[in-house]
């Protein structure tokens, strides 16, 4: 946990600092699953499905890109939309 927390910045670091000095030691400091859940709760996208739909609407393949990069980005967002294959 401590190693991963080194990569926190800005508001996420401000959230983590009180946890470091809390006594008794909170369970989040020794539980990776809880750490990830809390990060997602506080700092994850509030509506992943809506964010993915918006990302697909503006997704474009740039002239200098390889088609595989476009396909990967498309697939990454498509899985969260709930759309069927016809809609995608």
N, C-alpha and C positions, 0 to 999 in steps of 0.2 A: 504494500500500500504506500509506504513512504516513498518508494522509487517513483511510482506513478504520480504521486502528489507533487513531485518536483516539477512536473510539466504543467501544472495548473497555473493559470495567470489571471490577472485582473480580478473580477468579481468571484470567480471560482476559488482563487487563492484566499480571498477575504472570508469566504464561507469555510474553508478548511482550517485556517489558523486557529480559531477557538477550539476546534476538535482536538488539535495537537496538545493543547495545554489543559484540557478538561480533566478533572479528577472527580470521581474515579474514571478510569479509561473507558470511553464509549466503545461499544462492540464494533462500530464501523471501522475502527482503526485496525481490526484484526480479521475482518470479514470482507473479502473481495466482492462477493455478490452484493452485499449491502452497500458497499462503496459505489459500485456501478449503478445500482438502483437509485441511490440518492442523487448521484450526478445526473442521471436521466430525468429524475423527477424535477430537480431544480433548474437544470440547464439544457435539457433536451428540447427538441422541437415540440411545441405544444400540440400541434395537430399534424402528425407525420403524413397522413393520407392527403390532406389538403396541400401540404408543402410539396409532396411528390407530384400531385396533379398539376400544380403551378409550374414545377420544374420541367415536366414533360411538355407543357404548352410552349415554353420558351426554348426548349432544347433544339439546338441547331448544330449541324456538322460544319466546322470551320474548314476553309479551303486547305489549310495546312495539316489537318488532322487525318489520322488513319481511321477507316471505317470501324475498326474494332473498338476504339475509344468511344465512339458514338454508341455502339451496341451495348457496351458495358454500362455507360451512363443511363441509357434507356432502360435496360434490365434492372438496374439498381432502383430506379424510381417506379417502374411498372409494378414491381412486387408489392408496393405499399398502397397502390391506388384502390384496389378492390375491383378494378375494371376487368371485364372478360376479354378474351382474345380479339373479338370483333371490334370492341371499343378501342383497344390498343392499336 
